[in-house]
């Protein structure tokens, strides 16, 4: 994926290059490169710290219900100590991921059209996503920007709660608790949808963030404009051609 220009782009390109020595991405015939090693490592670090922060957070937020999480983190007091550090880890790795995905996450007119037609797309009435759907669709971009907003909220409110009323005053700490918890609940709801869409909702997506490659059929179905950009081929034509070949091959 091409990254942003300027200092961010240079930093991101350098990081991406260094990570190519750490792991590899095999792209077989009929597949396209989706996410390089650097992007995949960042995504899984984000996910790891998100769940660590979530489990320790729930143990603090609703101890009567989630106390049983605490032994995994060395007990209640240690869970309380670890939670802000897991949060810092989450914000740090998501910050890098945000820089990595900044360019493809920019909102376009095609995204506004996608949102207007969301009903038809999500219900599966349309077999393929609209032809102008690029590397990420509007739903993915919406969630990305929600996580960016949530991360900023976590960072500010987290620091206020961590330093405490002695530094920021009781009112600031009380407001921070509410904003922090609401942000966590919104993000949690979004993550359920994200996990569903990345696995069962859109079959073939999970391998994008595990192996880094996707099938061409996946690309022309869910991200036709991206397919056209990387292959130079018309997604509709490619789909029909593949269908014809399958029909011919299945004839006795
Ligand atoms: C076990 C849980 C998870 C699974 C199975 C999963 C799966 C995936 C997959 C397959 C993609 C690539 C989608 C594509 O290339 O089109 C992706 C992207 C992404 N993931 Fe995750 N993910 C998980 C957890 C998380 C968590 C915890 C976060 C953040 C809190 C997160 C944030 C994102 C974002 C922002 C993207 C890019 C946009 C999108 O596809 O929605 N993921 N994930």
Boltz pocket constraint, residues with backbone or C-beta under 6 A from the ligand:
constraints:
  - pocket:
      binder: B
      contacts: [[A, 34], [A, 43], [A, 46], [A, 47], [A, 48], [A, 50], [A, 51], [A, 135], [A, 136], [A, 139], [A, 140], [A, 141], [A, 143], [A, 144], [A, 147], [A, 191], [A, 194], [A, 195], [A, 198], [A, 199], [A, 205], [A, 206], [A, 207], [A, 208], [A, 209]]
      max_distance: 6.0
